[in-house]
């Protein structure tokens, strides 16, 4: 076959595919998906729900560096269909068993381009059929687009198989479209290469303006992208009441994805976090993108119940998971944020780690992580059934740790002179409490990786088996970003290495999660959003904040939000302070249920809990791992009510929260085992409670209930209710 | 005191110093040094030798990023003088005891500038005495210039003390001048951020053209700087016979320095290797530059005998150095370079380390690092008193290790299926031979640091206590260079971590050394120049190469040059090959003496040594650590003759080498202990030997000698002679 004939055949083949698209329907038939190639060979997909469009024709493609783009000129050379329906049990989670049911379409696309000696597309498309082909060579490349359609949404990714013309390649950016069909109400935070710690804005797509400064109040370090850039998970609601959530699953060896919003057309195009050398990703075949996820329903509760993102992650490779323990912790932590004590031992600044003799430093007298104080926390934990005690500020370096793009900030193994590692090990073991390690990196990931083995060995030698890590600051390697490929690999490396040491992790200020806790179940939680701490020293989190987080940040995985603040107003610590938590006390309790995490902090000070030990009883009781979860009602920005059954126990917990508006909610207890009798203890806002005016007024009532009962809960403005339901004895 | 008065006083003070300079004379009076401030407050120094200028007035200064420069406007606020004369014993070295004798001048300079809100110098110098000072603030910064004048040269550095207006700062570049006074003959290689593996060019300063391509033949990866950029150590000879060597000592937490040559004025200005974010160095006070060194003599032999660079390095902090052992090694190495076997086990390419099942790979049948072959080397080492056996290609990843800016290239702990770690450990221990580890990083330093603890623990568990590391390729973190601050810190980190594990190191392709083996005596040697291996597969190293290296690369420390090639012509392995070593066999022997290293490889194959076991006897005998060294005669580019006394033994070794010209050299043996009788065994070129035409013709003669004898050695073109002198029994 002559070359010209071959090209002709390919074109005919391409054309035939351009007009005959592929369709997929979800198992329940509600979602319909179409794939086709445009007239110019651009891979294009569409999604509709119950007959109405969710995504109009949207293209998938990639810009490469030093190679022609993988955007168009494709022909389909293979198509495979599959269906899977299986169930799996997570190591921990919101439910005991997760169903993974999807229909799959995998389309192999091929593109042949002529390139000149510099790798650019040759200007003469007919180069191989003409004589003018001296400097040109043919590049034939294949990609596989894999689509999985579930009842609750779509997941798709691009795979780059091993092939002669695509071995190593550099992505300049990904240009995958999510073309929405209307000016939806959107719950968004600004796209940023380094932070997710923003207040959410609710606006129409057309009104997105990511330059808004207020939403970024008190964020330590951030790198805005553009006025039309937003983070995922991105939550939207259409005018006719459909809910759409866009995110990604299984972010591995690839940069995080942002949405660049066309505020006129409502189209969105992916953008990837860049690296230090002006590209986005270094890849080697076989390679694949993370799954791009579009979760859709006409019920907001379905969005929260979706397990699509977990289903698209790889099962864990950890064989023995017996050491992974969902748990509650308290910690030398909130006292640092309310300025009762300090992370730093001394008040000098300008420390050089290797040259400092800590025993000769003058203590400032305010150091929180001292042996006596930590013992106080251990005592409280032991007395109240709290599993762990986190201690921040135990290790040297806090005098000079932030803001100078410094590399050797901490060594993770040297305690301050007043923190007796061995004595605290002995004491914690004697009280059957686990100390929880803290590794702040200050963003210096190279320093952390360099010292990681030593740090983990130190942990194991001193009976620590969980670590909260931190990434506050500009990243080292310098030029990289929190959300770039290098750091993605870093977070995953730390998770894998921790697993090898049987260590559980809880990263703060990392990239937002994408369901990787399925693959790394030792990755209990992450921060990666605006946590409760912002209420201590910034304009804080508005009352609606916790009603949005489950629809956005938490779609990717558990958050260490650090609920449980009982002393709501910071004026308690300093009359001059105007900061406060923007909830009632009862709502703080409800968060233990509405904000799923297998690692929950009881964030307030022991003395504050001791003053209200009746309310603290809920935190003592509430589970952190669940057999079942019912999303009772939910509306992003307004309210969330969830009921969960404790793992392995016939015991339920209900959390209900509202935004700045008071609300009455009813919870039918039909999930209770028929024929059994229970006692429900209701922790709720007092009648005159109000997040701002009277936040700490709560009441506790007990009543006998069974499966026929309906709870009626009255929530104050910015309030909530928490209910424990235990078998009657 | 009012502000305006203060400024006036400072100006007067400055002026008084600008006219009254400071002078230092070397202890022997030959060197004279002057420091002064120019009329505009620029720190300026001059150096002369025996009354003739070496360096004309040369400025010292720094460009900063985000802050005004530290170039001029200085006043001297303090001056201190000191003298030191001490002796110290290196852990290993060319001599048993080193004298450290210098006179020191330390000048504290202060600069006050007005800066605007952006940190730029305020345009109105009188801002503080006028009303227009609203946006300006005063910045007062001090630096200390420390000069040490030895009999053999000058060392100086800049220190940045802790101070309010200089805590963290970013260097854009260093602008320190070395203004030579004539168009000297110069032995140079191109300035390059990533390589030192060049052939030396000898030219006048005015003729330097670093774009010369031939000198770079077969260098795997390099990043040229500019046509007028050259590497240090830079060796020069003046028209009237003085020798000048410029380099640096104690390169710690700072980028490597290059010389930018003004080919018209013969002035040279420093330039620093940049980092990934467009600056040169991130520093925090107290900080200091490495020492800038200028070694001067009218005898070339004094240059080689100088210990100035070692004297300017910090003493070691390693308390127990008993585990540090100078040694000889052979290795599965040259057979790889001559293509008798391969590093890689399989011939596939495109490997992803984590996803590859090596047991299922198809072996190529040529893998050098297989158990049986390594045992063959162990046997040879045991039989011939060689301490160690290096094995390259033992670990998985070599199928796909170079050229793709890949990060996860090697894991440093997984052997190929045919390399039995435990059996080889057992076998080597039984033969009292040490296996030497090999860690090629492919330039991916992050990957190496991440795995370093595990790699070192693997070594110790398998009885390895020395490692040859390698840095072939583009650096990861991407955007960094081999010679940049980040990599400098990496090399030093590896040295320190290795010391903690009692591991000796031998980095290949690192920055060129600066005497840090004093501080890290486990850092036995480095490559960092064009080694013998280039003779196997490139145009090679011209016959003069080894007469230049001691004056250039070796000024900073020992080189693992891998001498001892007996099969000179590569046609031995493949009749088609034209490559060859550009020396005679006898010269290969002489290199063990002329090219000091406490780690010396006998680089050729065991079978090649067995064929000429009489010549190999010299390699068996020669020491690698010395009580005394006499530089008998030397001329860069022409010849070097050195005699050394073995550590702790009354045994001397002489090496004499020449360039492409034949040469007769006489060596008076007056260094021998008076009254004692010795046997000298002379390994020298046969009468008709010639590096190209007849390189392997050698002869061995023994004669009785004593301290009154004079050896006469005839060296062929490209030839050499090696002599062992042992006590007569």
Interface residues (C-beta under 8 A of the other chain):
Chain A: X162 X167 X168 X275 X276 X277 X282 X284 X285 X286 X349 X350 X352 X404 X405 X406 X407 X446 X449 X450 X452 X453 X454 X477 X478 X479 X480 X486 X489 X493
Chain B: X162 X167 X168 X275 X276 X277 X282 X284 X285 X286 X349 X350 X352 X355 X404 X405 X406 X407 X446 X449 X450 X452 X453 X454 X477 X478 X479 X480 X486 X489 X493
